[in-house]
Amino acid sequence: MNDSGVASRLALLRFLERVQERDLARTRKWIADEERREAERCVGEARRPPAPEWLIERGLDRNNIVAVHTGECWDPGKRARPATRAQAVEALRHQVPACSRCRPDTALGIVD
């Protein structure tokens, strides 16, 4: 009776070992998947073009300029497009309103 107790204990330990190996393999797969996703995120961030320094927000008719924003503005509107510094300065000099949140006129040194 003692021998069958040892054999069954050994069988249980072997079973536990198989379960843990399967769990370890699954965990290693999760780690590999996460490392792959992180590498893809890094590649995506590296390929992303730099944020524009200035934005010009246009109206519905696309000819009307609604506001000038800095590139870091948190509220530029859906119709804002990248602009050069010269375009932003020119728009502000032609009485286009500056965003009241990001104050591009102050950042450009154009204060009334």
MODABEL-V177301 format. One record per residue. N is the residue number from 1. RES is the residue in one letter. PHI is phi in whole degrees, -180 to 180 (none if undefined). OMEGA is omega as a letter, one per 30 degrees, with the letter a starting at -180 (NA if undefined). NEAR is the number of other C-alpha atoms within 10 Angstrom. Layout:
n/res/phi/omega/near
N/RES/PHI/OMEGA/NEAR
N/RES/PHI/OMEGA/NEAR
//
This chain:
n/res/phi/omega/near
1/M/none/l/5
2/N/-66/a/6
3/D/-66/l/8
4/S/-68/l/9
5/G/-68/l/10
6/V/-70/a/11
7/A/-65/a/11
8/S/-70/l/11
9/R/-66/l/12
10/L/-64/l/12
11/A/-63/l/12
12/L/-65/l/12
13/L/-66/l/12
14/R/-64/l/12
15/F/-62/l/12
16/L/-60/l/12
17/E/-62/l/12
18/R/-63/l/12
19/V/-64/a/12
20/Q/-68/l/12
21/E/-64/l/12
22/R/-65/l/12
23/D/-63/l/12
24/L/-66/l/12
25/A/-64/l/12
26/R/-66/l/12
27/T/-64/l/12
28/R/-64/l/12
29/K/-66/l/12
30/W/-61/l/12
31/I/-64/l/12
32/A/-62/l/12
33/D/-62/a/12
34/E/-68/l/12
35/E/-64/l/12
36/R/-65/l/12
37/R/-63/l/12
38/E/-65/l/12
39/A/-64/l/12
40/E/-64/l/12
41/R/-63/l/12
42/C/-64/l/12
43/V/-64/l/11
44/G/-62/l/11
45/E/-67/l/11
46/A/-68/a/10
47/R/-84/a/9
48/R/-65/l/9
49/P/-67/a/8
50/P/-66/l/8
51/A/-68/l/10
52/P/-69/l/14
53/E/-77/a/16
54/W/-135/l/23
55/L/-130/l/26
56/I/-119/a/26
57/E/-96/a/22
58/R/-102/l/18
59/G/-82/a/15
60/L/-65/a/10
61/D/-85/l/7
62/R/68/l/10
63/N/-94/a/8
64/N/-89/l/11
65/I/-91/a/18
66/V/-90/a/19
67/A/-163/l/23
68/V/-113/a/30
69/H/-130/l/30
70/T/-79/l/26
71/G/-67/a/19
72/E/-96/a/14
73/C/-62/a/17
74/W/-88/a/10
75/D/-136/a/13
76/P/-81/a/20
77/G/87/a/16
78/K/-78/a/9
79/R/-102/l/14
80/A/-82/a/20
81/R/-127/l/16
82/P/-60/l/17
83/A/-143/l/19
84/T/-82/l/13
85/R/-60/a/15
86/A/-62/l/11
87/Q/-66/l/15
88/A/-66/l/25
89/V/-63/a/19
90/E/-61/l/12
91/A/-63/l/18
92/L/-65/l/19
93/R/-70/l/12
94/H/-96/l/9
95/Q/67/l/10
96/V/-75/a/18
97/P/-64/l/17
98/A/-86/l/20
99/C/-59/a/19
100/S/-79/a/12
101/R/-93/a/12
102/C/-102/l/18
103/R/50/l/17
104/P/-66/l/27
105/D/-64/l/21
106/T/-70/l/11
107/A/-65/l/11
108/L/-87/a/15
109/G/80/l/9
110/I/-109/a/12
111/V/-119/l/10
112/D/-72/NA/5
//
